[in-house]
């Protein structure tokens, strides 16, 4: 059914369907409105629409009573088939799945971009049954978890600290809870995430490998909801609703684990071990929808402690974002945001005899202004971002009192670690341009700067020894690096089902984590580039080909990438990265290369759907002072990675989800020989990363049973049962070599593995 | 049996975190891992010079493949070994009954502050038919000596990390002046003449971060619990030995201990070879250290 359709010489045909995101049902008489044309269309009884408009880029609104209005900006300069999935305000349980993939995915002019919807995240069976953004990210082609259970991941052979993880514009320095078994992202609260593997849009920078851009969703503007879940170890609850109907909404959410309650069952007493986190978002939008103001916050803490001696280790993030979106017109949007992010860990001991205290922070204060301007075939983006960083590894203070007995005075001892301050700025400008009907060209430049600011003490090194120590007073800009980061890309839309994309991007990273371990731990030390350490630079080229079949039911893609790294860091042998004021003396830097191929096959619809992806890659480094300056495998080099995700959805109330992963083992070094010292066998190692851990693989299964779909019922629920590592593969977490105590003439290898099969059950509800 | 303490704040934090994680979920199992081998053997040196007036020992052997069983033919015989202190040369001779073990011809005591050099010559460690020479040097540290020990019966005394008031036993405390400079100590203990931790890899490392320049009056150094492997009784004699070692040697011992303990992916980087002080690619250490002892009979 056509309403106010305009037909001109350069008009294009837009047709498709509007559906319920939850169950795929057509939404009859849904309205599609194009404000720029003051025109629109209404879908027919089967939810289908079909209209013609002049070619151009438009903001679209898709509305249906009882559903969230969808706002999309689409470039409609050729005939398009669109699918709009709307989310019912009454049943948002399964979340939002943003799809009109047939066109959108082919047309986005980015190589290696993946969108993760809340629903897709929820489908993946996970450890302990908690849907988790970062665990889902680890299933994407080219992305591999760093070690069992960890939230850390390596993108195309890069290190975990080369990933920029954002929650509502605020960088999250440690996205882990419970040492990585959970991430800080509460799936009831986020609105999905976009993952960029190297081809970063201009507004992002500061990391070499990837950006995970996650946003918290806005509270419902019309109705109140309570969403929650109860799992074996974790409970979560979200409340949202209007403060002023249609204009002002709130959302608050909290999670808390209770595994500490089970510890006494294992005869572990006096131990504190839990985490909690909270999200909140206030959203205000103007009546004419030209302005939107949001204030969002996150805070979480992990606590591990023992009641004896009041020992406690505690870590967590805080993030705050204030954003203002303003539509000067439908073609000109401004986003202004200000953020504060703080990652903190502290350790403490307190007794009558002595105290120990260590409190470390990594803090960012930032602001960004971003403009998006659409003019015919051009989409111009420009903006400015500025972040003030404070790196505070914390002083370690120990007080010992006379009551200890062995000293006759109170002793206070303190290990001072230098703080660093820096200002990171970037200005960017770029254009996304359609050339004819078949080509999209993007080009842009990001100019970045990184200034070290006093009050800092900087140690200078010569041959690994401190040669000079300089103090720069407060406020003094004592060193600045400049970076020019060009980013270009070309997409060729061969036809409506096929595209070929090519891109080049330079990214620069001015801050890194002192971490030479594979699994990550909360005691992160981030440290900046400074006069003694150059910023890391990555130049990446990528080529991607994508082909869709059967109206987008099947998607296939293949991508090739090559990345050249400069000033990439590693650590010398026996480096002490924690509590070391001479940290920069432990760093070695050189060059690196990473290249690979990622193939994926997806079925997006049907009773049996899912994906299969395979990555073949290589990642190496060449660093003076490591392995005699010869090329060696980077610590995250995994030549083969295979991921299979399978969803069996025979009925709206039942679904079964399986995932199977296979990774080559991580590089490591094993003993190549031994020396006998005092009768003990001391390993003699070969070169760094010259051996490999055994391959990693596991299968996870989940089954979800849902409430009967009923639009008249407000209360919906689902019950998920799952099993992580179903066939109980013993994946080694670490391997050590030992002399047999029974038979000292024999030695053997011993592994520690973290998980056998781990079952889970979770109940989720929404009202 | 014995409370091993390391007053290293950072290690403590690691232990707390790692312990909590592993205690809850992890399992340990033997696994088959093929190792690359066949590298040319290198010379392994264990040379020690102390302030005791004794015939000092230098042990020479070859490295071998990791899984290869130990055998006597790893000993390196026929080497020329001597130590100089700038003026005097102390020659070493191989013990006829102990291949690869070289002892100084004369008994002598190393002197504090003196710079010693070790020479090992006429050795073909890699069996390529050509002999090699190796050297190392070390300066004997200055050190204090233990004044006395004290034995106290009761629960474990601080700074034992987790004192359990229910668990009784003997605390061994020591008294000594800690010199103002930074020192590195290794300690071991013997009971009724039997040394409990004769191996370097089992000795307790201590740094004086917290006690530099202080008089240590009764620091608990060992705890023998009644329900432990080695309960003590009245009449037992306990002797504590403290070595004041160089920073390099402390690092080497730490490396050895790390190499023998399972590495934790959370904290360990890539394992790397223990840092020795010998030239020519030999593995091992020429250590000079002071030794001081104190004993007590439990009453």
Contacts between the chains, C-beta under 8 A, distances in Angstrom:
chain1	res1	chain2	res2	distance
A	147	B	265	5.4
A	179	B	17	7.4
A	179	B	21	5.7
A	179	B	266	7.3
A	266	B	24	7.6
A	268	B	23	7.1
A	271	B	20	7.2
A	273	B	20	6.1
A	304	B	16	6.8
A	304	B	17	6.4
A	304	B	20	5.3
A	306	B	16	7.4
A	306	B	162	7.6
A	308	B	162	5.4
A	308	B	163	7.7
A	309	B	161	7.6
A	309	B	162	7.4
A	311	B	16	6.4
A	313	B	13	6.2
A	313	B	16	5.9
A	313	B	17	6.0
A	347	B	9	7.9
A	347	B	13	4.9
A	347	B	16	7.9
A	349	B	12	7.7
A	351	B	158	7.5
A	353	B	158	4.9
A	353	B	159	7.1
A	354	B	158	7.4
A	354	B	159	6.8
A	356	B	9	5.6
A	356	B	12	7.6
A	358	B	9	7.1
A	358	B	13	7.4
A	396	B	9	5.6
A	396	B	10	7.8
A	398	B	9	6.5
A	398	B	210	6.2
A	400	B	210	6.1
A	404	B	158	5.4
A	404	B	159	6.6
A	405	B	157	6.9
A	405	B	158	7.1
A	405	B	173	8.0
A	405	B	217	7.7
A	405	B	218	5.5
A	406	B	173	6.9
A	406	B	216	5.5
A	406	B	217	5.3
A	406	B	218	4.5
A	406	B	219	4.0
A	406	B	220	7.3
A	407	B	211	7.1
A	407	B	214	5.7
A	407	B	215	7.6
A	407	B	216	7.2
A	407	B	217	6.9
A	408	B	215	6.8
A	408	B	217	6.3
A	409	B	214	7.7
A	411	B	210	6.3
A	411	B	211	7.6
A	411	B	214	6.8
A	413	B	209	6.5
A	413	B	210	5.2
A	415	B	9	7.9
A	415	B	209	8.0
A	516	B	269	3.3
A	516	B	270	7.2
A	517	B	264	7.6
A	517	B	265	5.6
A	517	B	266	5.5
A	517	B	267	5.6
A	517	B	268	6.0
A	517	B	269	6.2
A	518	B	265	4.5
A	519	B	265	3.9
A	519	B	266	4.9
A	520	B	266	6.9
A	521	B	17	6.6
A	521	B	266	4.3
A	521	B	267	6.3
A	522	B	17	7.2
A	523	B	13	7.1
A	571	B	269	5.9
A	573	B	270	7.7
A	573	B	272	3.6
A	573	B	273	7.4
A	573	B	275	7.8
A	574	B	251	7.6
A	574	B	255	6.6
A	574	B	272	5.6
A	574	B	275	6.5
A	575	B	269	6.1
A	577	B	269	7.6
A	578	B	10	5.6
A	578	B	267	7.8
A	579	B	9	7.5
A	579	B	10	4.8
A	635	B	270	7.4
A	668	B	270	6.6
A	668	B	271	7.9
A	669	B	270	5.4
A	669	B	271	5.8
A	669	B	272	7.6
A	670	B	33	6.5
A	670	B	35	5.5
A	670	B	36	7.5
A	670	B	66	7.9
A	671	B	35	6.3
A	671	B	66	4.2
A	672	B	35	6.6
A	672	B	36	5.3
A	672	B	37	6.2
A	672	B	39	5.3
A	672	B	65	7.8
A	672	B	66	6.9
A	673	B	37	6.8
A	673	B	39	5.5
A	673	B	41	7.4
A	673	B	42	7.7
A	673	B	63	4.5
A	673	B	64	6.2
A	673	B	65	5.9
A	673	B	66	5.9
A	674	B	63	6.2
A	674	B	64	6.2
A	674	B	65	7.5
A	674	B	66	4.8
A	674	B	68	7.9
A	675	B	42	7.9
A	675	B	44	4.1
A	675	B	61	7.4
A	675	B	63	5.0
A	675	B	283	4.7
A	675	B	284	6.7
A	676	B	44	6.8
A	676	B	61	6.0
A	676	B	70	6.0
A	676	B	74	6.7
A	677	B	44	7.2
A	677	B	46	5.6
A	677	B	199	7.9
A	677	B	200	6.5
A	677	B	201	7.3
A	677	B	256	6.5
A	677	B	284	6.9
A	678	B	46	7.2
A	678	B	198	7.0
A	678	B	199	4.0
A	678	B	200	5.4
A	678	B	201	6.7
A	679	B	199	6.6
A	680	B	199	5.7
A	680	B	201	5.1
A	680	B	256	7.7
A	680	B	260	6.4
A	681	B	66	7.4
A	681	B	70	7.5
A	682	B	201	7.7
A	682	B	256	5.6
A	682	B	259	5.5
A	682	B	260	6.9
A	682	B	274	6.4
A	682	B	283	8.0
A	683	B	66	6.4
A	683	B	259	5.3
A	683	B	271	7.2
A	684	B	39	7.9
A	684	B	42	7.3
A	684	B	63	5.4
A	684	B	66	7.8
A	684	B	273	6.0
A	684	B	283	6.2
A	685	B	271	5.8
A	685	B	272	6.2
A	685	B	273	5.3
A	686	B	36	6.3
A	686	B	39	7.6
A	688	B	270	4.9
A	688	B	272	7.2
A	689	B	270	6.5
A	690	B	36	7.5
A	691	B	35	7.8
A	691	B	36	6.9
A	694	B	31	7.5
A	694	B	33	7.6
A	730	B	27	7.7
A	730	B	29	6.4
A	732	B	31	6.3
A	733	B	26	7.0
A	733	B	265	6.0
A	734	B	262	6.0
A	734	B	263	5.8
A	734	B	264	6.3
A	734	B	265	5.2
A	734	B	268	7.8
A	735	B	31	6.5
A	735	B	33	6.3
A	736	B	261	7.3
A	736	B	262	3.7
A	736	B	263	6.2
A	737	B	66	6.5
A	738	B	260	7.9
A	744	B	70	7.6
A	745	B	69	4.6
A	745	B	70	5.7
A	746	B	69	6.8
A	747	B	66	6.4
A	747	B	67	6.0
A	748	B	30	5.5
A	749	B	30	7.0
A	749	B	31	5.2
A	749	B	32	7.1
A	749	B	33	4.1
A	750	B	28	6.0
A	750	B	29	7.0
A	750	B	30	5.6
A	750	B	31	6.7
A	750	B	262	7.2
A	751	B	28	7.2
A	751	B	29	5.9
A	751	B	30	7.8
A	751	B	31	4.3
A	752	B	22	7.0
A	752	B	26	5.1
A	752	B	27	7.2
A	752	B	28	5.4
A	752	B	262	6.5
A	753	B	26	6.9
A	753	B	27	5.9
A	753	B	29	6.9
A	754	B	25	5.4
A	754	B	26	5.4
A	755	B	25	6.4
A	756	B	27	7.1
